[in-house]
Amino acid sequence: MRGAGVRVLIVGGGVAGLATVAALREWGATIDVVERASGPTGSGTGIYLTGNATRMLDVLGLREPVADVAVEITRQRSANQRGRRLFDIDVAALCRGVGPCVSLPRAQLHRALLDGVGDAPIRWGRQPVALLQEGGQVAVEFDDTSTDRYDLVIGADGVHSTVRRLAFDGQAARDLGQYAYRWVAPRIDDEPVWSVQLGRGRQFLTIPISAEQTYCYYNDGPVAERQGWRDDLGATYSEPVATMLKALDYDDSTLHAGPNQEVVLDSWARGPVLLVGDAAHATSPNMAQGAAMALEDAVVLASSLAAADSVADALRAFEARRRPRTNWVLSQTHRRDKATGLPPALRDLVMRRLGEQMFRSNYGPLFAQP
């Protein structure tokens, strides 16, 4: 079907929402976008995009503006908390033919996506407060008291989705028993390496995101934000942990903390209302697949709409095509979280012997087209 005469509302102006705008712009529909934030953010930490994510940026015509501000990551390194290396992965070679793995400040990615969608009509500081299905359409009431009707409403509004709350019986994200701290520190190593140190059920990760900056991530296990976490981290892990923590002594404005959560639903569609990205299938960040799955969702949704005879048929085809892949990611994140919870001596032995094999097994199916 063609999009001419079809009215689409995309709720969410982040990665998932902007990717969906880019994917649907040739389809011919009238597209409105609302975003609850008051405007584009210049804050945030960093983001790592695996090869299957940059492949989708290429499909969407957005890879070049992202590549211009990103660091290409050529190697991933895993060590224990004392800094003893467990295994390395040449990700540049592994992802050859798929796409490069890159990292960059999250705000820079958002800016590149905004530039890529050009004059897309985004209403900032707006979100729906009610969704009412009327036949094959959805009547939407917004928080500024305005109303409108759409043939398709797409919830691309993240793990705490308003659309999911309104249209999916209030189903909430569930905590994974992981409380994470994210911040940005000065870059101290020229080598473009993604590096993690593994504690028992805890991890400290660094990724260069520019010539001057490093993105730091620490999963502190199930304990909610607490005093003393910095002291414990610095005392338990080897360098560069202490150096990265010093950045917070000078400026903690980039620090973000909160629980890791996942979203698991029986269906992503309720009539002509569809969830995509983290709103539909958020997972633990240990595979760095949140943005990748959102980008793939956008491309597959556009393909499904173009091939189907109706919006309803398209949404069924979309979910049938995407479910196996997102379920794979979900299952692998559970396995990876379980592996990091093993007793350190056993975990180190397993990682040294099987780490590379496990890594290739985790990501292998994602190298195929979605």
MITIZA-181972 format. One record per residue (C-alpha): x, y, z; residue in three letters. Coordinates in nm, 3 decimals. Layout:
N
+---------+---------+---------+------+
|      xx |      yy |      zz | type |
+---------+---------+---------+------+
|       X |       Y |       Z |  Ala |
...
+---------+---------+---------+------+
This chain:
370
+---------+---------+---------+------+
|      xx |      yy |      zz | type |
+---------+---------+---------+------+
|   0.000 |   0.000 |   0.000 |  Met |
|   0.101 |   0.361 |  -0.047 |  Arg |
|   0.094 |   0.611 |   0.235 |  Gly |
|  -0.098 |   0.879 |   0.047 |  Ala |
|  -0.395 |   0.983 |   0.260 |  Gly |
|  -0.266 |   0.797 |   0.568 |  Val |
|  -0.211 |   1.002 |   0.885 |  Arg |
|   0.061 |   0.879 |   1.121 |  Val |
|   0.148 |   1.003 |   1.470 |  Leu |
|   0.492 |   0.915 |   1.605 |  Ile |
|   0.522 |   0.963 |   1.980 |  Val |
|   0.888 |   1.012 |   2.074 |  Gly |
|   1.163 |   1.223 |   1.920 |  Gly |
|   1.459 |   1.007 |   2.020 |  Gly |
|   1.647 |   0.743 |   1.821 |  Val |
|   1.344 |   0.520 |   1.759 |  Ala |
|   1.112 |   0.805 |   1.666 |  Gly |
|   1.352 |   0.988 |   1.435 |  Leu |
|   1.458 |   0.663 |   1.267 |  Ala |
|   1.090 |   0.589 |   1.201 |  Thr |
|   1.044 |   0.934 |   1.050 |  Val |
|   1.342 |   0.873 |   0.822 |  Ala |
|   1.217 |   0.527 |   0.722 |  Ala |
|   0.862 |   0.645 |   0.638 |  Leu |
|   0.941 |   0.972 |   0.460 |  Arg |
|   0.931 |   0.811 |   0.114 |  Glu |
|   0.610 |   0.621 |   0.187 |  Trp |
|   0.393 |   0.927 |   0.133 |  Gly |
|   0.198 |   0.947 |   0.459 |  Ala |
|   0.134 |   1.263 |   0.656 |  Thr |
|   0.352 |   1.231 |   0.968 |  Ile |
|   0.323 |   1.422 |   1.295 |  Asp |
|   0.579 |   1.383 |   1.574 |  Val |
|   0.536 |   1.475 |   1.939 |  Val |
|   0.807 |   1.463 |   2.203 |  Glu |
|   0.754 |   1.520 |   2.575 |  Arg |
|   1.095 |   1.690 |   2.617 |  Ala |
|   1.088 |   2.065 |   2.567 |  Ser |
|   1.356 |   2.053 |   2.297 |  Gly |
|   1.667 |   1.872 |   2.171 |  Pro |
|   1.897 |   1.788 |   2.458 |  Thr |
|   2.261 |   1.886 |   2.467 |  Gly |
|   2.333 |   1.664 |   2.766 |  Ser |
|   2.368 |   1.290 |   2.818 |  Gly |
|   2.652 |   1.044 |   2.818 |  Thr |
|   2.758 |   0.813 |   2.536 |  Gly |
|   2.625 |   0.541 |   2.309 |  Ile |
|   2.782 |   0.244 |   2.133 |  Tyr |
|   2.642 |   0.134 |   1.797 |  Leu |
|   2.722 |  -0.217 |   1.681 |  Thr |
|   2.763 |  -0.313 |   1.315 |  Gly |
|   2.398 |  -0.404 |   1.265 |  Asn |
|   2.302 |  -0.056 |   1.391 |  Ala |
|   2.530 |   0.133 |   1.152 |  Thr |
|   2.407 |  -0.089 |   0.868 |  Arg |
|   2.057 |   0.044 |   0.933 |  Met |
|   2.186 |   0.402 |   0.947 |  Leu |
|   2.322 |   0.339 |   0.599 |  Asp |
|   1.982 |   0.214 |   0.478 |  Val |
|   1.816 |   0.524 |   0.625 |  Leu |
|   2.068 |   0.758 |   0.465 |  Gly |
|   2.193 |   0.867 |   0.808 |  Leu |
|   2.528 |   0.694 |   0.837 |  Arg |
|   2.747 |   0.976 |   0.705 |  Glu |
|   2.641 |   1.246 |   0.954 |  Pro |
|   2.690 |   0.999 |   1.238 |  Val |
|   3.026 |   0.876 |   1.111 |  Ala |
|   3.148 |   1.236 |   1.093 |  Asp |
|   3.123 |   1.272 |   1.473 |  Val |
|   3.187 |   0.912 |   1.588 |  Ala |
|   3.486 |   0.703 |   1.696 |  Val |
|   3.521 |   0.371 |   1.515 |  Glu |
|   3.578 |   0.095 |   1.769 |  Ile |
|   3.807 |  -0.179 |   1.640 |  Thr |
|   3.843 |  -0.403 |   1.944 |  Arg |
|   3.650 |  -0.516 |   2.249 |  Gln |
|   3.847 |  -0.623 |   2.555 |  Arg |
|   3.722 |  -0.813 |   2.861 |  Ser |
|   3.918 |  -0.836 |   3.186 |  Ala |
|   3.845 |  -0.920 |   3.548 |  Asn |
|   3.825 |  -0.651 |   3.814 |  Gln |
|   4.198 |  -0.675 |   3.881 |  Arg |
|   4.265 |  -0.593 |   3.517 |  Gly |
|   4.372 |  -0.942 |   3.410 |  Arg |
|   4.275 |  -0.986 |   3.047 |  Arg |
|   4.022 |  -1.262 |   2.974 |  Leu |
|   3.973 |  -1.229 |   2.598 |  Phe |
|   3.979 |  -0.979 |   2.311 |  Asp |
|   3.756 |  -0.953 |   2.005 |  Ile |
|   3.860 |  -0.790 |   1.678 |  Asp |
|   3.518 |  -0.638 |   1.613 |  Val |
|   3.634 |  -0.460 |   1.300 |  Ala |
|   3.708 |  -0.797 |   1.141 |  Ala |
|   3.404 |  -0.967 |   1.294 |  Leu |
|   3.163 |  -0.704 |   1.158 |  Cys |
|   3.327 |  -0.667 |   0.818 |  Arg |
|   3.051 |  -0.668 |   0.558 |  Gly |
|   2.791 |  -0.568 |   0.817 |  Val |
|   2.892 |  -0.224 |   0.937 |  Gly |
|   3.152 |  -0.055 |   1.157 |  Pro |
|   3.108 |  -0.041 |   1.533 |  Cys |
|   3.114 |   0.322 |   1.645 |  Val |
|   3.068 |   0.526 |   1.961 |  Ser |
|   2.980 |   0.890 |   2.014 |  Leu |
|   2.812 |   1.127 |   2.259 |  Pro |
|   2.440 |   1.052 |   2.274 |  Arg |
|   2.358 |   1.419 |   2.213 |  Ala |
|   2.567 |   1.414 |   1.894 |  Gln |
|   2.374 |   1.111 |   1.768 |  Leu |
|   2.046 |   1.288 |   1.838 |  His |
|   2.165 |   1.600 |   1.657 |  Arg |
|   2.278 |   1.397 |   1.356 |  Ala |
|   1.940 |   1.220 |   1.337 |  Leu |
|   1.754 |   1.552 |   1.366 |  Leu |
|   1.964 |   1.694 |   1.083 |  Asp |
|   1.898 |   1.378 |   0.882 |  Gly |
|   1.519 |   1.408 |   0.900 |  Val |
|   1.533 |   1.774 |   0.801 |  Gly |
|   1.206 |   1.960 |   0.838 |  Asp |
|   1.010 |   1.683 |   1.010 |  Ala |
|   0.727 |   1.851 |   1.207 |  Pro |
|   0.818 |   1.787 |   1.571 |  Ile |
|   0.601 |   1.934 |   1.844 |  Arg |
|   0.829 |   1.961 |   2.145 |  Trp |
|   0.688 |   1.954 |   2.497 |  Gly |
|   0.382 |   1.755 |   2.389 |  Arg |
|   0.255 |   1.406 |   2.462 |  Gln |
|  -0.077 |   1.219 |   2.441 |  Pro |
|  -0.293 |   1.188 |   2.749 |  Val |
|  -0.565 |   0.969 |   2.594 |  Ala |
|  -0.593 |   0.725 |   2.303 |  Leu |
|  -0.933 |   0.606 |   2.190 |  Leu |
|  -0.974 |   0.361 |   1.904 |  Gln |
|  -1.264 |   0.451 |   1.680 |  Glu |
|  -1.305 |   0.201 |   1.399 |  Gly |
|  -0.979 |   0.186 |   1.210 |  Gly |
|  -0.852 |   0.516 |   1.353 |  Gln |
|  -0.724 |   0.646 |   1.686 |  Val |
|  -0.856 |   0.964 |   1.845 |  Ala |
|  -0.568 |   1.127 |   2.035 |  Val |
|  -0.597 |   1.389 |   2.306 |  Glu |
|  -0.277 |   1.579 |   2.387 |  Phe |
|  -0.167 |   1.746 |   2.707 |  Asp |
|  -0.231 |   2.091 |   2.556 |  Asp |
|  -0.602 |   1.989 |   2.526 |  Thr |
|  -0.583 |   1.963 |   2.144 |  Ser |
|  -0.720 |   1.652 |   1.972 |  Thr |
|  -0.663 |   1.479 |   1.639 |  Asp |
|  -0.732 |   1.153 |   1.457 |  Arg |
|  -0.476 |   0.917 |   1.306 |  Tyr |
|  -0.472 |   0.598 |   1.101 |  Asp |
|  -0.159 |   0.478 |   1.283 |  Leu |
|  -0.006 |   0.577 |   1.616 |  Val |
|   0.352 |   0.463 |   1.677 |  Ile |
|   0.485 |   0.463 |   2.033 |  Gly |
|   0.858 |   0.524 |   1.999 |  Ala |
|   0.883 |   0.681 |   2.343 |  Asp |
|   1.121 |   0.453 |   2.525 |  Gly |
|   1.121 |   0.224 |   2.824 |  Val |
|   0.881 |   0.449 |   3.018 |  His |
|   0.643 |   0.476 |   2.721 |  Ser |
|   0.332 |   0.688 |   2.757 |  Thr |
|   0.173 |   0.507 |   2.464 |  Val |
|   0.230 |   0.170 |   2.633 |  Arg |
|   0.073 |   0.300 |   2.952 |  Arg |
|  -0.232 |   0.439 |   2.770 |  Leu |
|  -0.299 |   0.163 |   2.518 |  Ala |
|  -0.150 |  -0.154 |   2.670 |  Phe |
|  -0.325 |  -0.177 |   3.007 |  Asp |
|  -0.052 |   0.016 |   3.183 |  Gly |
|   0.206 |  -0.260 |   3.141 |  Gln |
|   0.526 |  -0.132 |   3.299 |  Ala |
|   0.890 |  -0.209 |   3.249 |  Ala |
|   1.041 |  -0.451 |   3.499 |  Arg |
|   1.362 |  -0.402 |   3.694 |  Asp |
|   1.655 |  -0.631 |   3.616 |  Leu |
|   1.819 |  -0.601 |   3.955 |  Gly |
|   2.089 |  -0.374 |   3.812 |  Gln |
|   2.152 |  -0.018 |   3.922 |  Tyr |
|   2.374 |   0.165 |   3.675 |  Ala |
|   2.584 |   0.481 |   3.682 |  Tyr |
|   2.687 |   0.655 |   3.360 |  Arg |
|   2.917 |   0.953 |   3.316 |  Trp |
|   3.170 |   1.115 |   3.083 |  Val |
|   3.540 |   1.153 |   3.169 |  Ala |
|   3.847 |   1.275 |   2.981 |  Pro |
|   3.994 |   1.029 |   2.734 |  Arg |
|   4.334 |   0.896 |   2.841 |  Ile |
|   4.400 |   0.626 |   2.579 |  Asp |
|   4.441 |   0.679 |   2.204 |  Asp |
|   4.349 |   0.319 |   2.124 |  Glu |
|   3.983 |   0.289 |   2.005 |  Pro |
|   3.893 |   0.001 |   2.238 |  Val |
|   3.568 |  -0.087 |   2.414 |  Trp |
|   3.690 |  -0.221 |   2.749 |  Ser |
|   3.508 |  -0.392 |   3.037 |  Val |
|   3.622 |  -0.516 |   3.377 |  Gln |
|   3.402 |  -0.783 |   3.529 |  Leu |
|   3.325 |  -0.816 |   3.898 |  Gly |
|   3.073 |  -1.061 |   4.039 |  Arg |
|   2.741 |  -0.939 |   3.903 |  Gly |
|   2.901 |  -0.599 |   3.842 |  Arg |
|   3.082 |  -0.444 |   3.548 |  Gln |
|   3.282 |  -0.130 |   3.476 |  Phe |
|   3.296 |  -0.026 |   3.111 |  Leu |
|   3.482 |   0.245 |   2.922 |  Thr |
|   3.433 |   0.348 |   2.560 |  Ile |
|   3.604 |   0.642 |   2.384 |  Pro |
|   3.333 |   0.862 |   2.231 |  Ile |
|   3.543 |   1.146 |   2.090 |  Ser |
|   3.905 |   1.256 |   2.073 |  Ala |
|   3.867 |   1.408 |   2.421 |  Glu |
|   3.599 |   1.202 |   2.598 |  Gln |
|   3.539 |   0.857 |   2.744 |  Thr |
|   3.197 |   0.716 |   2.828 |  Tyr |
|   3.199 |   0.530 |   3.162 |  Cys |
|   2.936 |   0.279 |   3.274 |  Tyr |
|   2.918 |   0.099 |   3.607 |  Tyr |
|   2.657 |  -0.162 |   3.698 |  Asn |
|   2.649 |  -0.174 |   4.077 |  Asp |
|   2.426 |  -0.480 |   4.102 |  Gly |
|   2.079 |  -0.474 |   4.261 |  Pro |
|   2.147 |  -0.205 |   4.524 |  Val |
|   1.978 |   0.128 |   4.450 |  Ala |
|   2.177 |   0.450 |   4.451 |  Glu |
|   2.386 |   0.464 |   4.765 |  Arg |
|   2.650 |   0.671 |   4.934 |  Gln |
|   2.997 |   0.529 |   4.899 |  Gly |
|   2.958 |   0.359 |   4.563 |  Trp |
|   3.249 |   0.559 |   4.423 |  Arg |
|   3.481 |   0.453 |   4.707 |  Asp |
|   3.383 |   0.088 |   4.665 |  Asp |
|   3.434 |   0.100 |   4.291 |  Leu |
|   3.774 |   0.266 |   4.319 |  Gly |
|   3.891 |   0.022 |   4.586 |  Ala |
|   3.769 |  -0.291 |   4.405 |  Thr |
|   3.867 |  -0.231 |   4.043 |  Tyr |
|   4.203 |  -0.157 |   3.882 |  Ser |
|   4.288 |   0.137 |   3.661 |  Glu |
|   4.154 |   0.323 |   3.473 |  Pro |
|   3.871 |   0.321 |   3.729 |  Val |
|   4.033 |   0.561 |   3.977 |  Ala |
|   4.123 |   0.804 |   3.699 |  Thr |
|   3.773 |   0.794 |   3.553 |  Met |
|   3.619 |   0.854 |   3.896 |  Leu |
|   3.834 |   1.163 |   3.948 |  Lys |
|   3.642 |   1.328 |   3.667 |  Ala |
|   3.335 |   1.327 |   3.894 |  Leu |
|   3.528 |   1.513 |   4.164 |  Asp |
|   3.576 |   1.802 |   3.922 |  Tyr |
|   3.239 |   1.786 |   3.744 |  Asp |
|   2.954 |   1.546 |   3.811 |  Asp |
|   2.708 |   1.717 |   3.577 |  Ser |
|   2.723 |   1.427 |   3.329 |  Thr |
|   2.641 |   1.164 |   3.592 |  Leu |
|   2.319 |   0.971 |   3.528 |  His |
|   2.202 |   0.693 |   3.759 |  Ala |
|   1.906 |   0.458 |   3.754 |  Gly |
|   1.790 |   0.096 |   3.728 |  Pro |
|   1.829 |  -0.111 |   3.414 |  Asn |
|   1.489 |  -0.237 |   3.299 |  Gln |
|   1.338 |  -0.457 |   3.031 |  Glu |
|   1.003 |  -0.465 |   2.853 |  Val |
|   0.839 |  -0.794 |   2.755 |  Val |
|   0.493 |  -0.790 |   2.594 |  Leu |
|   0.271 |  -1.053 |   2.438 |  Asp |
|   0.195 |  -0.816 |   2.150 |  Ser |
|   0.328 |  -0.481 |   2.031 |  Trp |
|   0.005 |  -0.376 |   1.861 |  Ala |
|  -0.339 |  -0.278 |   1.984 |  Arg |
|  -0.544 |  -0.211 |   1.673 |  Gly |
|  -0.371 |   0.074 |   1.485 |  Pro |
|  -0.141 |   0.152 |   1.782 |  Val |
|   0.212 |   0.006 |   1.757 |  Leu |
|   0.512 |   0.010 |   1.990 |  Leu |
|   0.867 |   0.011 |   1.855 |  Val |
|   1.217 |   0.025 |   2.005 |  Gly |
|   1.256 |   0.023 |   2.382 |  Asp |
|   0.886 |   0.093 |   2.428 |  Ala |
|   0.822 |  -0.256 |   2.288 |  Ala |
|   1.126 |  -0.466 |   2.377 |  His |
|   1.385 |  -0.294 |   2.598 |  Ala |
|   1.656 |  -0.528 |   2.732 |  Thr |
|   1.963 |  -0.520 |   2.953 |  Ser |
|   2.229 |  -0.300 |   2.788 |  Pro |
|   2.493 |  -0.573 |   2.795 |  Asn |
|   2.468 |  -0.636 |   2.418 |  Met |
|   2.436 |  -0.268 |   2.322 |  Ala |
|   2.133 |  -0.351 |   2.107 |  Gln |
|   1.878 |  -0.091 |   2.216 |  Gly |
|   1.950 |   0.158 |   1.937 |  Ala |
|   2.020 |  -0.122 |   1.689 |  Ala |
|   1.683 |  -0.286 |   1.746 |  Met |
|   1.507 |   0.051 |   1.720 |  Ala |
|   1.679 |   0.130 |   1.390 |  Leu |
|   1.595 |  -0.214 |   1.255 |  Glu |
|   1.233 |  -0.172 |   1.367 |  Asp |
|   1.206 |   0.148 |   1.164 |  Ala |
|   1.340 |  -0.011 |   0.845 |  Val |
|   1.128 |  -0.326 |   0.878 |  Val |
|   0.814 |  -0.126 |   0.958 |  Leu |
|   0.856 |   0.083 |   0.643 |  Ala |
|   0.903 |  -0.233 |   0.438 |  Ser |
|   0.599 |  -0.398 |   0.597 |  Ser |
|   0.375 |  -0.098 |   0.533 |  Leu |
|   0.484 |  -0.073 |   0.170 |  Ala |
|   0.420 |  -0.444 |   0.107 |  Ala |
|   0.086 |  -0.485 |   0.286 |  Ala |
|  -0.268 |  -0.415 |   0.169 |  Asp |
|  -0.366 |  -0.243 |   0.495 |  Ser |
|  -0.218 |  -0.098 |   0.812 |  Val |
|  -0.350 |  -0.396 |   1.012 |  Ala |
|  -0.181 |  -0.645 |   0.778 |  Asp |
|   0.141 |  -0.444 |   0.794 |  Ala |
|   0.151 |  -0.447 |   1.175 |  Leu |
|   0.098 |  -0.823 |   1.185 |  Arg |
|   0.374 |  -0.878 |   0.929 |  Ala |
|   0.606 |  -0.642 |   1.115 |  Phe |
|   0.570 |  -0.821 |   1.445 |  Glu |
|   0.601 |  -1.167 |   1.289 |  Ala |
|   0.927 |  -1.061 |   1.126 |  Arg |
|   1.076 |  -0.881 |   1.427 |  Arg |
|   0.979 |  -1.115 |   1.713 |  Arg |
|   1.241 |  -1.388 |   1.654 |  Pro |
|   1.522 |  -1.133 |   1.643 |  Arg |
|   1.422 |  -0.930 |   1.948 |  Thr |
|   1.354 |  -1.254 |   2.140 |  Asn |
|   1.706 |  -1.368 |   2.052 |  Trp |
|   1.853 |  -1.049 |   2.193 |  Val |
|   1.643 |  -1.082 |   2.508 |  Leu |
|   1.755 |  -1.441 |   2.566 |  Ser |
|   2.121 |  -1.357 |   2.505 |  Gln |
|   2.115 |  -1.062 |   2.746 |  Thr |
|   1.978 |  -1.296 |   3.013 |  His |
|   2.257 |  -1.546 |   2.946 |  Arg |
|   2.524 |  -1.277 |   2.958 |  Arg |
|   2.390 |  -1.136 |   3.284 |  Asp |
|   2.385 |  -1.486 |   3.431 |  Lys |
|   2.745 |  -1.550 |   3.322 |  Ala |
|   2.874 |  -1.237 |   3.497 |  Thr |
|   2.711 |  -1.361 |   3.818 |  Gly |
|   2.922 |  -1.678 |   3.832 |  Leu |
|   3.187 |  -1.709 |   4.107 |  Pro |
|   3.486 |  -1.505 |   3.979 |  Pro |
|   3.729 |  -1.799 |   3.952 |  Ala |
|   3.483 |  -2.004 |   3.748 |  Leu |
|   3.375 |  -1.705 |   3.539 |  Arg |
|   3.736 |  -1.616 |   3.455 |  Asp |
|   3.811 |  -1.974 |   3.351 |  Leu |
|   3.501 |  -1.988 |   3.131 |  Val |
|   3.569 |  -1.648 |   2.977 |  Met |
|   3.933 |  -1.723 |   2.898 |  Arg |
|   3.844 |  -2.052 |   2.731 |  Arg |
|   3.508 |  -1.974 |   2.574 |  Leu |
|   3.468 |  -1.595 |   2.578 |  Gly |
|   3.539 |  -1.535 |   2.211 |  Glu |
|   3.322 |  -1.830 |   2.106 |  Gln |
|   3.037 |  -1.705 |   2.327 |  Met |
|   3.067 |  -1.355 |   2.186 |  Phe |
|   3.048 |  -1.478 |   1.828 |  Arg |
|   2.751 |  -1.697 |   1.917 |  Ser |
|   2.569 |  -1.402 |   2.080 |  Asn |
|   2.604 |  -1.174 |   1.780 |  Tyr |
|   2.619 |  -1.417 |   1.487 |  Gly |
|   2.245 |  -1.418 |   1.405 |  Pro |
|   2.242 |  -1.036 |   1.409 |  Leu |
|   2.482 |  -1.021 |   1.115 |  Phe |
|   2.201 |  -1.141 |   0.886 |  Ala |
|   1.966 |  -0.876 |   0.752 |  Gln |
|   1.667 |  -0.813 |   0.982 |  Pro |
+---------+---------+---------+------+
